Amino acid sequence: MKTTALLFPLYCLLSVPAWAQLAPPNQAGVTMGHVHLAVKDVDAQKVFWTNIMGGKLVKNGPLEMVEFPGVYILFRPSDTATPPEGAILNHFGFVVKDMPGALAKWKANNLKVTPTENPNENFVWAPDGIRIEVFGVPDLPTPIEMNHLHFYASDVSGMQAWYMRILGATPSKRFSVASVSKPRMIETVDVPGVNFSLSESKERLAPTKGRSLDHIGFEVKNLETHVRNLEANGIKFDEPVHQVPNSNIKVAFLTDPWGTRVELTENLPPAHH
């Protein structure tokens, strides 16, 4: 099977409309929002995500973040966070328009790059042991775009069902873009702007909290109503809805049954968006 055939269904499903926008929400009012990293050197991360990966530094009230089509990357300083390897959420991924150009830039900046069997796919390593999967889509309308989160789950069907319940996710399948010679299907669920790739793990892996890939976030319309409805159906929250000081951003936290810390937000994108 040709590489483009492996990439095409996932890219078409997840494409977002413009540089400064998250994907339109689903019927539950949910879309991909952000990835939150706990890191030793915030400035080094900003350099990586802006100068190397091409994101744009923006602010919303007290929050500073790097903006990409379909996602924001946020940081908090941590001297104790450990790399994501060994946790339930292993890595996340982007698609890029110019893979040869991206690869040349990574090598010119002496970054660790791990190739795969697919010549159009590579892993690049950010500081703090954060591994990012990147593959090329030459007809991408923007230089780079958010694509997927990759979990290693001890209960794939249970995880699919949980995220369908919490986020209104849609169950799906996709080809592994790394397996060119022996294509295999991965069970997934989709939320606007992101695919959850769910590889099976024979053992229960560590939670995300305390890792450099600390938690993931989803932007929700009418957050308070969404949370009340979930609580009425037995979902427990780690932190109730509250306002981020000096902003109009509302947030709430919960943890999935496998240890992934999840933040729900309202009004995370800067007002000019």
WOMO-V245875 format. One record per pair of residues at least 6 apart in sequence whose ideal C-beta (glycine too) atoms are under 7 Angstrom apart, sorted by the first residue. I is the first residue (numbers start at 1). J is the second residue. Records with the same first field share a line. If there is no record, write none. Layout:
BEGIN
I = J, J
END
This chain:
BEGIN
1 = 183
3 = 118, 120, 180
6 = 175, 177, 183
7 = 135, 137, 177
9 = 174
10 = 147, 174, 195
11 = 95, 137
13 = 190, 195
14 = 147, 193, 194, 195
15 = 145
16 = 22, 23, 69, 70, 145, 193
18 = 69
19 = 69, 142
20 = 67, 273
21 = 273
22 = 31, 32, 33, 70, 193, 219, 269
23 = 31, 32, 70, 192, 193
24 = 31, 192
25 = 31, 192, 221
26 = 168, 191, 192
27 = 168
28 = 167, 168
29 = 220, 221, 222, 226
30 = 167, 168, 191, 218, 220
31 = 191, 192, 193, 218, 219
32 = 70, 71, 146, 191, 192, 193, 194, 218
33 = 72, 217, 218, 219, 265, 268
34 = 65, 71, 72, 73, 74, 217, 268
35 = 71, 73, 92, 216
36 = 74, 214, 215, 217, 263
37 = 45, 73, 74, 75, 130, 212, 213, 214
38 = 76, 78, 81, 212, 214
39 = 45, 75, 77, 78, 81, 127, 128, 212
40 = 78, 79, 128
41 = 127
42 = 75, 77
44 = 127
45 = 75, 126, 127
46 = 57, 66
48 = 126, 127
49 = 55, 66, 73
50 = 57, 66
52 = 105, 106, 109
53 = 144
54 = 143, 144
55 = 66, 67, 68, 73
56 = 66, 67
57 = 64, 66
58 = 65, 67, 270
59 = 270
60 = 247, 249, 268, 270
61 = 244, 246, 247, 249
62 = 244, 245, 246, 247
63 = 74, 244, 247, 249
65 = 72, 73, 74
66 = 72, 73
68 = 144, 145, 146
69 = 142, 145, 146
70 = 145, 146, 193
71 = 146, 193
72 = 268
81 = 128, 210, 211, 212, 214
82 = 210, 211, 212
83 = 128, 129, 211, 212
84 = 90, 91, 129, 130, 131, 211, 212, 213
85 = 129
86 = 205, 206
87 = 205, 206, 207, 208, 211
88 = 151, 152, 153, 205, 206, 207, 208, 258, 259, 260
89 = 149, 151, 208, 213, 216, 260
90 = 150, 152
91 = 131, 132, 133, 150
92 = 132, 148, 149, 150
93 = 132, 133, 134, 147, 148, 150
94 = 132, 134, 144, 145, 146, 147
95 = 135, 137, 140, 145, 147
96 = 102, 134, 136, 140, 143, 144
97 = 137, 138, 140, 143
99 = 120, 135, 136
102 = 134
103 = 113, 122
106 = 113, 124
107 = 113
111 = 124, 125
112 = 125
113 = 122, 123, 124
114 = 122, 123
115 = 122
116 = 122, 178
117 = 178, 179, 180, 181
118 = 177, 178, 180
120 = 135, 136
121 = 135, 177, 178
122 = 134
123 = 131, 132, 133
124 = 132, 134
125 = 131
126 = 132
128 = 212
129 = 212
130 = 212, 213
133 = 150
135 = 177
146 = 193, 194
147 = 195
148 = 194, 195, 197
149 = 194, 196, 216
150 = 197, 199
151 = 159, 196, 197, 198
152 = 199, 201, 205
153 = 159, 198, 200, 201, 258
154 = 201, 203, 204, 258
156 = 187, 198, 200
159 = 198, 258
160 = 171, 187, 189, 198
162 = 256, 257
163 = 169, 189, 196
164 = 171, 189
166 = 230, 235
167 = 191, 218
169 = 189, 190, 191, 196
170 = 189, 190
171 = 189
172 = 188, 189, 190
173 = 185, 186, 187, 188
174 = 186, 188, 195
175 = 183, 185
176 = 184, 186
186 = 197, 198, 199
187 = 198
188 = 195, 196, 197, 198
189 = 196
191 = 218
206 = 259
207 = 259
208 = 214, 215, 259, 260, 261
209 = 215, 261
214 = 261
215 = 261, 262, 263
216 = 260, 262
217 = 263, 265
218 = 264
219 = 265, 266, 268
220 = 226, 264, 265, 266
223 = 241, 250, 252, 264, 266
224 = 241
226 = 264
227 = 237, 241, 252, 264
231 = 237
235 = 254
236 = 254
237 = 252, 253, 254
238 = 253, 254, 255
239 = 252, 253
240 = 252
241 = 250, 252
242 = 251
243 = 250
244 = 251
248 = 267
249 = 265, 267, 268
250 = 265, 266, 267
251 = 263, 264, 265
252 = 264
253 = 261, 263
254 = 262
255 = 261, 262
256 = 262
END
